Amino acid sequence: MTRERVAIDSEADLKAFERRLTEVIACLQPSTNRWRILLAVISICTAVGAWHWITDPHTSAVSFTQSLWNHPFFTLASIILVVLFVLGIHKRVIAPSIITSRTRAVLGDFNMSCDDTGKLILKPRPTTT
């Protein structure tokens, strides 16, 4: 195989890798945005419920469990938030970032990197003196 043919094949491989990487990251964006919206809504509900729970004058007069029973909105929002974190929402929210950071770590060995959308960035070859 000639050098020209190897260069052409290498370029085609890089373009195919870049297309696949951008496709994977683009496919993750809609679901990531939905998880972010869900996390934001549940966090706001928990914060609002906590505010009502804390500002309630009866909270200090009753037991903790009775206080939670008196504020079902806060209790339910808190339980849902904990369940979401146990199920891994914190990983789903940043999934594209995880993939790009791991890809950058691997591409660094080949003097390459990628941006947040998956486009490859070719770095200049290091000079040996």
Helices and strands as residue ranges (DSSP letters): H 3-55, H 64-70, H 72-86, H 89-93, H 95-107, G 108-110, E 112-114, E 120-122
